Amino acid sequence: MSATRPRRSRSGSYADRRFRLTLRRAEERAGASGGIKWFLRYVFPDHWSFLLGEIALYSFITLVATGIYLTVYYVPSDTQVIYHGPYVLLQGEQMSEAYSSVLHISFDVPAGLLIRQTHHWAANVFIAAIVLHVMRVFFTGAFRKPRDLNWMIGLTMLMLAVLEGFAGYSLVDDLLSGMGLAIAYAVVLSIPFIGAQLGYLIWGGPFPGSGEFFARLEIVHVLLIPAALAILITLHLAMIMRQHHSQFPGKGRRERNVVGTPTWPAYALRSLGLLFAVGAVLILAGGLIQINPIWQWGPYHTYLSENGAQPDWYIGWLIGALRLMPNWEGPVIGGHTLFPNPFWGGAFFPLIVFGFMYAWPAIERRITGDYRRHDLLDRPRDRPTRTAFGAAFMSWVVIIFAVGATDRIFFQLYISYEQQIHFWRVGVWVLPVIVFFLVRSICRSLQRSGGHPLRAWEGEVLVRSPDGGFESVADSPEGRGSALAEPPSGTAPGQESNL
Amino acid sequence: MSPPDPRRDGRLRAISALAGRLLAFRALREALLSRTPPPPPPEGSEDPSEREVPANRRAETGVAVLLVLAALCGFGFTAAYAADWHDTQVLGATLGVCLALIAVALVLAGKLVVPQETHVEERGLLLKEDEVEEVADILEEGGEGISRRALLTGAAGLAGAGLLTAAATPLASLGPNLDGIHSTAWRRGVRLVDDKGSPYRAQDIEAGTFYTALPEHADPDAFGSGLIVVRLDAKYLHLPAARRGWAPDGILAYSKICPHAGCAISLYRYPTYQATSVGPAFTCPCHYSTFLPGEGGRVVFGPAGRALPQLPLMVDGEGWLRAAGEFREDIGPSWWSVHRGQS
């Protein structure tokens, strides 16, 4: 059936006439009907993995909504006060106004704890959704021209999101915040030549900083980074709509078209449904699952720390890198320490990870010599080398991330902390190499099989003849040969050059 | 709608899952054995457009019911709030379930109530060679008749540099200069007090545990204030020769701030079974740098690039613990001009 529908009669009911009149009045003033029509017919290709970015977007909306509420109550001040609130265990403790205000949100403000925990859960889901989205885009080749620019915008948003999350739980000024900020200060200080000046600039003096520090951190957390994210999200979406979504190959799908569900009505309803579902999950989590119980940590003082403190998950890779690093520091030249130790794990490592990801579209173009525009996605198996490389790179980062939990493993499983570190100092280089070759060969094998590892039919229909022999009559439920006759979707592996 | 894919038929799912696992194993095996050429790419010439109007009254009723239930949950949230029932679980559950019901209603409506349509949209190339040229022309024509192009460009660049410098200057007043980064409140004679302000006597310090000490009458939260104090048996004391007098009665004081990343050291390993245990050690809980208090704070494990700075101690006539001098090196994390100790 063709996509054009018969024009409906203009002589509708009273409500219909009013409706059309309203649209007409809007059109006289804004002249937006052309754009609206275009948007209502905009086509979204259907694939579950395309929803990851939407989940990130909807988490961001939840973050802004809950964040506004929290901003009303938060006090960005390190002025010391004595706590007299309802939480008995901290009564009489000296603490900053910042920490005291977050305790107030948690215990006194109606629904305050719900909003605070929802905000925290939303931050975790926001960054997780972005990371999964980045993985989807990488492994399907969606970062290639014309989407390479948008890939970089996305990576920038990921960096900002991690920074934003860290700033968020640092504002609380509980013991966990303070320990995180101390490490951040050490990493800033470790930057060659300008580190100390930069650290003093940010903190307004030597750690733990001047009275202005929390006001600075707050403005970064509630205005600067969210505004930057909002602008980048707008750019990201505008660019997607301009280029149209990429799509997986399939029936009727070509490089030059998009096949899928138009915005109105089905996709809009489903996507709004996802918005509400994300909100529901986050609020249910915020109401029912405790996260960051700040009252357990107590106030921060430079001379205190908590054993077994773990950051939010998205900082884990940096903690892991700081832990894994051998104690190299230097060289010391003329009384100057060139590279203090935290530089490697805290600054150089994320620089390498992000630098590599920013550069990947260009690297791949250079290696393959493929400078063409691509709108059809790859199945990961059809690009064995890229997939293997991505998996190896990911395993490298994930190992370092997991090293951030070595102390937990020690406490839970009694595997010596020191032995774990010694093991991973070698393993972190060996395992990714194994992953590379393993994944590459799995991809190649899947290509040949033409099947899906989790969905494929792998049976035969046998008929027994009167003389007792067996004959295979079908190798799929649809009849003989159909499983093999169905061409695998995806770019032809034969056409690949190096990747 | 397209006919349901037989491979997804419910009855076959269990078999498929098992087959999938088998296939994954086979894939692994085959990867090591042979390589056959892959099949050709698909053709994208078919037209998949379709539109189906469901007219599903039951689904419409279902969506309406869900929306009404969602409304009830929403009102429930307000009722709990208004009735001073500020239980986080109740508030979260009512609001969350309200949103969840709306979500289910919307998705059901999107899949069963409204027309289902697969639409094909042609995709533009974006690149229009003529327009690129035209834009370039228009931009360049704006400079027609200018003869001193280099001069103007240079002057504009200079103005930009001046403006940028001016805009960045206020940054300088954000942070004071680095005066004081090397100094702490510890001087000869400053008493060691606990976090409540009561001073330590030498006899208070017992072996096998650690004490946090702060300088008397000074800011306890300054980075250099915190000390970790322990008493060691003589058999564990192997201080460098220059520090022989720093540990009266075997009492040692070190900066509590880890010279790796600035966390407070709060783990003290003390041998309980002498035959096999290793000696006493401090460990930072952030990245597990481990220091030996008996050997001048030497690093034995972890990422710290410097020894833990030691503070010389003395015991006065009345038995109070006092600093016998200043730190000889910088406390806290390393930086460009950090004063490193000898060890």
Interface residues (C-beta under 8 A of the other chain):
Chain A: M1 S2 A3 R5 R41 Y42 V43 P110 A111 L113 L114 Q117 T118 P146 M179 A182 I183 Y185 A186 V187 L189 S190 P192 F193 I194 G195 A196 Q197 G199 Y200 L201 I202 W203 G204 G205 P206 F207 P208 R216 R242 Q243 H244 P249 G250 K251 G252 R253 R254 E255 R256 N257 V258 V259 G260 T261 P262 P265 A266 Y267 A268 L269 R270 L272 G273 L274 L275 F276 A277 G279 A280 V281 I283 L284 G286 G287 L288 H301 T302 Y303 L304 S305 E306 N307 G308 A309 I319 L322 R323 M325 P326 N327 W328 E329 G330 V332 G335 H336 T337 P340 N341 P342 G345 G346 R373 D375 T406 D407 Y417 E418 I421 S441 I442 R444 S445 L446 Q447 R448 S449 G450 G451 H452 P453 L454 R455 A456 W457 E458 G459 P477 E478 P487 P488 S489 G490 T491 A492 P493 G494 Q495
Chain B: P6 R7 R8 D9 L12 I15 S16 A17 A19 G20 L22 L23 A24 R26 A27 L28 E30 A31 L32 R35 T36 P37 P38 P39 P40 P41 P42 E43 G44 S45 E46 D47 P48 S49 E50 R51 Y81 H86 T88 Q89 V90 L91 G92 A93 L95 G96 V97 C98 L99 A100 I102 A103 V104 A105 L106 V107 A109 G110 K111 V114 P115 Q116 E117 T118 H119 V120 E121 E122 R123 L125 L126 L171 L174 G175 P176 N177 L178 G180 I181 D195 T212 L214 P220 D221 A222 F223 S225 G226 K256 I257 H260 A261 G262 C263 A264 I265 S266 L267 C284 P285 C286 H287 Y288 S289 V299 F301 G302 P303 A304 G305 R306 G332 P333 S334 W335 W336 S337 V338 R340
